[in-house]
C-alpha cells in the first residue's frame, strides 16, 4: 500500500548499523519539522488512522534516538516534539508514553556540546505539563514526566539556575494551586481514588532538576545553590505528601512518590542528605505500615558508601552518619510502636523494617561504622524491640522474605553486640 511504501526508508535505515546518517534523513523525510506546516502534512505518520499513527510515530522516535550527535540533532528533536503521543490514541499511552520520553531524553543528550536551545526547553516543558484526562493515566505516567524534565538539563546546557528560576516563576505557582484543590477534594471524598497528578508532577519537576550523580567537583554542598533552594521552597509540599495527604489505596500515592523522591535527593544532593533521611524517619509515626518510606530510607543507607566524596570534611561526614543512624533507629522504633503485633499481618512491611536495619549491617556500609553508631546511640533500644518482634514473629511466619530478613538481623545484632561489649563499648 502507499502507507507501507512511504515507510520503506524508515525500516531500511534501521538495519544500517554501520551508518546512522540515513536514519536521520529517513525520519526527517516523514513530515515537516515546524508546527506551522504540520497541519498540512500528508506524511503517513501524520495522517494514518490510529492505532497505526501512534505505533508508526513510536517507531520513528525509537529510530531518531539512535542517531549520533550531528547538525541534524536539533531538527530531529523538533520533529519528535511535534509528534508526541498525547496527540493521538490515549489507549496506547501505557505502551508509548515512557518510551517516547526516553527517546527524547536520549536525543537531547546528543545535542552538540555548547548548544543551548530555549525553544526545545520550552517545548519539553509544555509537554511535561500536558493536562490529561484521568483515564489516560497509567503506572508509568509520572516516570515519563520525570524523564522529560531531565531533558531540560541538556537543552539548557546544564543551566541549573535558569531551569530552577523558570520552574519557580512559570510552573510551580499553577501546580501549587492545583495541589491545594487536590488535597481539598481528597479530604472530602475519602472513598474515591485520587490520581494526585498535580502533586506527582511537582515532585517530578523537582526530581528533574537534580544532577545525574554526585561527584567531588560538582557536589552540591551549600543550601544557597539553586537546586536545594528550589527544593527547600517546596519542602512543605513533599512533607505533606509523605505525612499528611490522604493516600490512594490503589496506588499508595502521593506517599510513594514523596518517599522515592526523598531517597533520590538524599543520594544526589549532599546538603539535603540528612534532612531527607530525617523526614523519611518521621513517616512511621504518621502512616500505618509505611513500607514505601522504610524502603526509601534503606536505599539511602545502602548508598552511603558512595556519598562520602560529596562531603567537604570528615567532621560533616561524621555528623551525617550520626544523623542517619538516628533516623534508622527512629523509623524502626516508630514502626514497631505504632503497629505492634499487627506487623505480623503485613509481611511486606515487616520485611521492609528488617531490611532497613540490616542495610546498616551490610559490609560496605558497616565499614563506615554506621552499625557502631547504631549500637552506641541513646535510642539503641529500638534494636532490642526489633529483636523481640523477630522472636515473636518467626515461629508463625510463612513468608520467606521477612523470615530471612529477621534471621539475618538476629544473627548480625547478636554478633555486633557481642563484639561491641568485648571492646568495652556498652552496646546493651
C-alpha positions as CSV (number, residue, x, y, z in Angstrom):
1,X,0.0,0.0,0.0
2,X,1.0,3.6,-0.3
3,X,1.3,3.8,3.5
4,X,3.7,0.9,3.8
5,X,5.8,2.1,0.8
6,X,6.1,5.5,2.5
7,X,7.7,3.9,5.5
8,X,10.3,1.8,3.5
9,X,13.1,4.3,4.1
10,X,12.5,4.1,7.8
11,X,12.7,0.4,8.1
12,X,15.6,0.0,5.7
13,X,17.6,2.6,7.5
14,X,17.1,0.9,10.9
15,X,19.1,-2.1,9.5
16,X,22.1,0.0,8.5
17,X,24.1,-0.3,11.8
18,X,27.3,0.9,10.1
19,X,25.9,4.4,9.3
20,X,23.0,6.1,11.0
21,X,23.0,9.2,8.9
22,X,20.3,7.6,6.6
23,X,18.2,7.1,9.8
24,X,18.1,10.8,10.4
25,X,17.3,11.5,6.8
26,X,14.6,8.8,6.9
27,X,12.9,10.3,9.9
28,X,13.1,13.9,8.7
29,X,11.6,12.8,5.3
30,X,8.5,11.7,7.1
31,X,6.9,15.0,7.7
32,X,7.8,18.6,8.4
33,X,9.7,19.9,11.5
34,X,7.7,23.1,12.0
35,X,4.3,23.4,13.8
36,X,3.0,25.7,11.0
37,X,3.4,23.0,8.4
38,X,2.3,20.1,10.5
39,X,-1.4,20.8,9.8
40,X,-0.8,20.4,6.0
41,X,1.4,17.3,6.3
42,X,0.5,14.4,4.1
43,X,3.1,12.1,5.5
44,X,1.8,8.7,6.7
45,X,3.0,9.2,10.3
46,X,0.7,12.3,10.4
47,X,-2.4,11.1,8.5
48,X,-2.6,7.4,9.2
49,X,-5.5,6.3,11.4
50,X,-5.0,5.1,14.9
51,X,-3.6,2.9,16.3
52,X,-1.2,2.8,13.3
53,X,-0.3,6.5,13.6
54,X,0.7,6.1,17.3
55,X,2.7,2.9,16.5
56,X,4.5,4.4,13.5
57,X,5.4,7.5,15.4
58,X,6.7,5.4,18.3
59,X,9.0,3.5,15.8
60,X,10.2,6.8,14.4
61,X,11.0,8.1,17.9
62,X,12.9,5.0,18.7
63,X,14.9,5.3,15.5
64,X,15.6,9.0,16.0
65,X,17.1,8.4,19.4
66,X,19.8,6.1,17.9
67,X,21.3,8.9,15.7
68,X,24.7,10.2,17.0
69,X,25.2,13.9,17.6
70,X,25.3,15.9,14.4
71,X,23.9,19.0,12.9
72,X,20.7,17.2,12.3
73,X,20.1,16.5,16.1
74,X,18.2,19.8,16.6
75,X,15.9,19.1,13.7
76,X,15.2,15.5,14.9
77,X,14.2,16.8,18.3
78,X,11.9,19.3,16.8
79,X,10.3,16.6,14.7
80,X,9.9,14.3,17.7
81,X,8.5,17.0,20.0
82,X,5.8,18.0,17.4
83,X,4.6,14.3,17.3
84,X,4.2,13.5,21.0
85,X,1.9,10.6,21.9
86,X,-0.7,12.8,23.6
87,X,-1.9,14.0,20.2
88,X,-3.2,10.5,19.2
89,X,-4.5,7.4,20.9
90,X,-4.8,7.7,24.7
91,X,-5.4,4.0,25.0
92,X,-1.8,3.3,23.9
93,X,-0.1,5.7,26.3
94,X,0.8,2.9,28.6
95,X,3.0,1.5,25.8
96,X,4.1,4.7,24.1
97,X,4.5,7.5,26.6
98,X,7.5,6.3,28.6
99,X,9.5,5.0,25.5
100,X,8.8,8.4,23.9
101,X,10.1,10.3,26.9
102,X,13.2,8.1,27.0
103,X,13.8,8.6,23.2
104,X,13.5,12.4,23.6
105,X,16.0,12.3,26.5
106,X,18.4,10.3,24.5
107,X,18.1,12.7,21.6
108,X,18.7,15.7,24.0
109,X,21.9,14.0,25.2
110,X,23.0,14.1,21.6
111,X,22.8,17.9,21.3
112,X,26.2,19.1,20.2
113,X,28.4,20.4,23.1
114,X,27.7,24.1,23.9
115,X,24.4,24.1,22.2
116,X,21.5,25.6,24.2
117,X,18.0,25.6,22.8
118,X,15.4,27.6,24.7
119,X,12.9,26.5,22.0
120,X,13.5,22.9,22.8
121,X,13.3,23.5,26.5
122,X,10.0,25.4,26.1
123,X,8.5,22.6,24.1
124,X,9.6,19.9,26.6
125,X,8.3,21.9,29.5
126,X,4.9,22.4,27.8
127,X,4.7,18.6,27.1
128,X,5.6,17.9,30.8
129,X,2.6,20.0,31.9
130,X,0.2,18.5,29.4
131,X,-3.1,18.0,31.0
132,X,-4.5,14.5,30.5
133,X,-7.9,13.0,31.4
134,X,-7.8,10.7,34.4
135,X,-8.5,7.6,32.3
136,X,-5.3,8.3,30.3
137,X,-3.0,8.0,33.4
138,X,-1.1,4.8,34.0
139,X,1.6,3.3,36.1
140,X,4.4,4.9,34.0
141,X,2.9,8.4,33.8
142,X,4.9,10.2,36.5
143,X,8.1,8.4,35.4
144,X,7.6,9.7,31.8
145,X,7.1,13.3,33.1
146,X,10.3,13.0,35.2
147,X,12.2,11.6,32.2
148,X,11.1,14.6,30.1
149,X,12.1,17.0,32.7
150,X,15.7,15.6,32.7
151,X,15.8,16.7,29.1
152,X,15.8,20.3,30.2
153,X,19.3,19.9,31.7
154,X,20.6,19.0,28.2
155,X,18.5,21.5,26.3
156,X,19.7,24.4,28.6
157,X,23.3,23.2,28.6
158,X,23.2,22.4,32.4
159,X,21.9,25.9,33.3
160,X,20.6,24.9,36.8
161,X,19.9,28.4,37.8
162,X,17.9,29.2,34.7
163,X,15.9,26.0,35.0
164,X,15.1,26.5,38.6
165,X,14.0,30.1,38.1
166,X,11.8,29.1,35.2
167,X,10.1,26.4,37.2
168,X,9.6,28.6,40.3
169,X,8.1,31.5,38.4
170,X,6.2,29.9,35.5
171,X,5.3,26.4,36.5
172,X,5.1,25.8,40.2
173,X,2.5,28.6,41.1
174,X,-0.1,26.8,38.9
175,X,0.9,23.4,40.3
176,X,0.6,24.6,43.9
177,X,-2.9,25.9,43.3
178,X,-3.8,22.6,41.7
179,X,-2.4,20.7,44.6
180,X,-4.5,22.8,47.1
181,X,-7.6,21.7,45.1
182,X,-6.4,18.1,45.0
183,X,-5.9,18.0,48.8
184,X,-9.3,19.6,49.4
185,X,-11.1,17.1,47.2
186,X,-9.3,14.1,48.6
187,X,-10.2,15.1,52.2
188,X,-13.9,15.4,51.2
189,X,-14.1,12.2,49.2
190,X,-12.1,9.6,51.2
191,X,-13.7,6.6,49.5
192,X,-12.7,7.6,45.9
193,X,-9.5,7.0,44.1
194,X,-7.3,10.1,43.5
195,X,-4.5,10.3,40.9
196,X,-2.7,13.1,42.7
197,X,-1.5,14.3,39.3
198,X,-0.5,17.8,40.3
199,X,1.4,16.7,43.4
200,X,3.2,14.0,41.5
201,X,4.0,16.4,38.7
202,X,5.5,18.9,41.1
203,X,7.6,16.1,42.7
204,X,8.7,15.0,39.2
205,X,9.7,18.6,38.4
206,X,11.9,18.7,41.5
207,X,13.5,15.4,40.5
208,X,14.0,16.6,37.0
209,X,16.4,19.4,38.1
210,X,18.7,17.1,40.1
211,X,22.2,16.4,38.8
212,X,22.6,12.8,37.5
213,X,25.1,11.8,40.2
214,X,27.3,13.1,42.9
215,X,31.0,13.9,42.1
216,X,33.7,15.7,44.1
217,X,33.8,18.5,41.5
218,X,30.1,19.1,41.2
219,X,28.7,18.1,44.6
220,X,26.1,20.5,45.9
221,X,27.1,21.2,49.5
222,X,25.6,24.6,50.1
223,X,22.0,25.4,50.7
224,X,22.1,28.6,48.6
225,X,22.7,26.6,45.4
226,X,19.6,26.9,43.0
227,X,18.6,23.2,43.3
228,X,18.4,22.9,47.1
229,X,16.9,26.3,47.3
230,X,14.1,25.2,44.9
231,X,13.6,22.0,47.0
232,X,13.6,24.0,50.2
233,X,10.9,26.4,48.9
234,X,8.6,23.4,48.2
235,X,9.7,21.2,51.0
236,X,6.3,21.6,52.7
237,X,4.5,20.0,49.7
238,X,6.8,16.9,49.9
239,X,6.3,16.8,53.7
240,X,2.5,16.9,53.2
241,X,2.6,14.2,50.6
242,X,4.7,12.0,52.9
243,X,3.0,12.6,56.2
244,X,-0.4,14.2,55.8
245,X,-2.2,14.0,52.4
246,X,-4.8,11.2,52.1
247,X,-3.4,8.1,50.4
248,X,-5.0,6.5,47.4
249,X,-5.2,2.8,48.5
250,X,-4.8,1.5,44.9
251,X,-1.5,3.3,44.1
252,X,-0.2,4.4,47.5
253,X,0.1,7.9,46.1
254,X,1.3,10.5,46.9
255,X,3.1,8.8,49.8
256,X,5.0,6.6,47.4
257,X,6.1,9.5,45.1
258,X,7.3,11.5,48.1
259,X,9.2,8.6,49.6
260,X,11.1,7.8,46.4
261,X,11.8,11.5,45.8
262,X,13.4,11.9,49.2
263,X,15.6,8.9,48.7
264,X,16.7,10.2,45.4
265,X,17.5,13.7,46.5
266,X,19.4,12.3,49.5
267,X,21.7,10.4,47.2
268,X,22.2,13.3,44.7
269,X,22.4,16.4,46.8
270,X,24.7,16.1,49.9
271,X,23.3,19.2,51.6
272,X,19.8,17.5,51.6
273,X,21.1,14.1,52.6
274,X,20.3,14.4,56.3
275,X,17.1,16.5,56.0
276,X,15.7,13.9,53.6
277,X,16.6,11.0,55.9
278,X,15.1,12.7,58.9
279,X,11.9,13.4,57.1
280,X,11.6,9.7,55.9
281,X,12.2,8.7,59.5
282,X,9.1,10.6,60.6
283,X,6.7,8.7,58.3
284,X,6.2,5.7,60.5
285,X,4.8,7.9,63.3
286,X,2.1,9.2,60.8
287,X,1.4,6.4,58.5
288,X,0.4,2.8,59.3
289,X,2.5,0.1,57.6
290,X,4.9,2.6,56.0
291,X,6.6,0.2,53.6
292,X,7.5,2.8,50.9
293,X,9.3,5.1,53.3
294,X,11.1,2.3,55.0
295,X,12.4,1.0,51.7
296,X,13.3,4.6,50.6
297,X,15.4,5.1,53.8
298,X,17.0,1.7,53.1
299,X,18.2,3.0,49.7
300,X,19.7,6.0,51.4
301,X,21.6,3.7,53.8
302,X,22.9,1.5,51.0
303,X,24.1,4.5,49.0
304,X,26.0,5.9,52.0
305,X,29.3,4.5,50.9
306,X,29.2,6.3,47.5
307,X,28.2,9.6,49.1
308,X,31.4,10.2,51.2
309,X,33.1,12.1,48.4
310,X,30.3,14.7,48.4
311,X,31.2,15.9,51.9
312,X,33.9,18.6,52.2
313,X,35.2,17.5,55.6
314,X,35.4,14.5,57.9
315,X,33.5,16.3,60.6
316,X,30.5,17.0,58.5
317,X,30.6,13.4,57.2
318,X,30.6,12.0,60.8
319,X,27.7,14.3,61.6
320,X,25.8,13.0,58.7
321,X,26.4,9.4,59.7
322,X,25.3,10.0,63.2
323,X,22.1,11.7,62.0
324,X,21.5,8.8,59.6
325,X,21.9,6.2,62.4
326,X,19.4,8.2,64.5
327,X,16.9,8.3,61.6
328,X,17.2,4.5,61.1
329,X,16.6,3.9,64.8
330,X,13.7,6.4,64.9
331,X,12.0,4.8,61.9
332,X,12.4,1.3,63.4
333,X,11.1,2.4,66.8
334,X,8.1,4.2,65.5
335,X,7.2,1.4,63.1
336,X,7.1,-1.1,66.0
337,X,5.4,1.3,68.4
338,X,2.7,2.4,66.0
339,X,1.8,-1.1,64.6
340,X,2.9,-3.6,67.2
341,X,2.0,-7.2,66.5
342,X,-0.2,-6.0,63.6
343,X,3.0,-6.1,61.6
344,X,2.8,-9.8,61.6
345,X,-0.3,-9.5,59.4
346,X,1.6,-7.4,56.8
347,X,4.7,-9.4,55.7
348,X,5.8,-6.7,53.2
349,X,6.1,-4.0,55.9
350,X,7.7,-6.5,58.3
351,X,10.3,-7.3,55.6
352,X,10.9,-3.6,54.8
353,X,11.5,-2.9,58.5
354,X,14.2,-5.5,59.0
355,X,15.7,-4.9,55.5
356,X,16.2,-1.3,56.6
357,X,18.1,-2.2,59.8
358,X,20.0,-4.9,58.0
359,X,21.2,-2.4,55.4
360,X,23.3,-0.7,58.2
361,X,25.0,-4.1,58.8
362,X,26.0,-4.7,55.1
363,X,29.8,-5.0,54.7
364,X,30.2,-1.8,52.6
365,X,28.1,0.2,55.0
366,X,29.4,-1.4,58.1
367,X,32.9,-0.3,57.2
368,X,31.7,3.3,57.6
369,X,31.0,2.5,61.3
370,X,27.3,3.1,60.8
371,X,26.4,-0.1,62.7
372,X,28.6,1.1,65.6
373,X,26.8,4.4,65.6
374,X,23.5,2.4,65.8
375,X,24.7,0.4,68.8
376,X,26.1,3.4,70.7
377,X,23.0,5.6,70.1
378,X,20.8,6.6,73.0
379,X,17.9,5.2,71.0
380,X,19.6,1.7,70.5
381,X,16.7,0.1,72.5
382,X,14.8,0.2,69.2
383,X,17.1,-2.6,68.0
384,X,16.2,-4.6,71.1
385,X,12.5,-4.1,70.3
386,X,13.1,-5.3,66.8
387,X,14.8,-8.4,68.1
388,X,11.8,-9.1,70.4
389,X,9.5,-8.6,67.4
390,X,11.5,-11.1,65.4
391,X,11.4,-13.7,68.2
392,X,7.7,-13.3,68.3
393,X,7.1,-13.3,64.6
394,X,9.4,-16.1,63.3
395,X,7.6,-19.2,64.6
396,X,4.4,-18.3,62.7
397,X,5.9,-16.5,59.7
398,X,5.2,-18.4,56.5
399,X,6.8,-15.8,54.1
400,X,10.4,-16.4,53.0
401,X,11.5,-12.8,52.6
402,X,10.6,-11.4,56.0
403,X,11.8,-14.6,57.7
404,X,15.2,-14.3,56.0
405,X,15.5,-10.6,57.0
406,X,14.6,-11.3,60.6
407,X,17.0,-14.2,60.9
408,X,19.8,-12.1,59.3
409,X,19.0,-9.3,61.7
410,X,19.1,-11.5,64.7
411,X,22.5,-13.0,63.8
412,X,24.0,-9.7,63.0
413,X,22.7,-7.9,66.1
414,X,23.9,-10.6,68.4
415,X,27.4,-10.7,66.7
416,X,27.8,-7.0,66.7
417,X,26.5,-6.6,70.2
418,X,29.0,-9.2,71.5
419,X,31.9,-7.5,69.7
420,X,30.8,-4.1,71.0
421,X,30.7,-5.4,74.6
422,X,34.0,-7.1,74.1
423,X,35.5,-3.8,73.0
424,X,34.1,-2.1,76.1
425,X,31.5,-0.1,74.0
426,X,28.5,-0.9,76.2
427,X,26.2,-2.0,73.3
428,X,23.4,-3.2,75.5
